[in-house]
Amino acid sequence: MKKILILISNLNMGGAQKALISLLNEIDRRKYDITVAVFSGGELIDSIPSDIKIENWENYYSLLTNR
């Protein structure tokens, strides 16, 4: 099984976020182990299928931006 890591800044309502949800609903999860890494949440987080791992990278974002 191949692994895929998808990194996205947030899951607020937006075009890239909606496209990501569509992709996640269509991709064959028997072939791919998918993880979505998010720097901040959003209202679309509950739209991610339950068998896909979600990682909160908010702490990494603050390190990268020196906040």
Buried (B, 14 or more C-beta within 10 A) or exposed (E): EEEBEBEBBBBEEBEEBEEBBEEBEEBEBEEEBBEBBBBBBBEBBEBBEEEBEBEEBEEEBEEEEEE
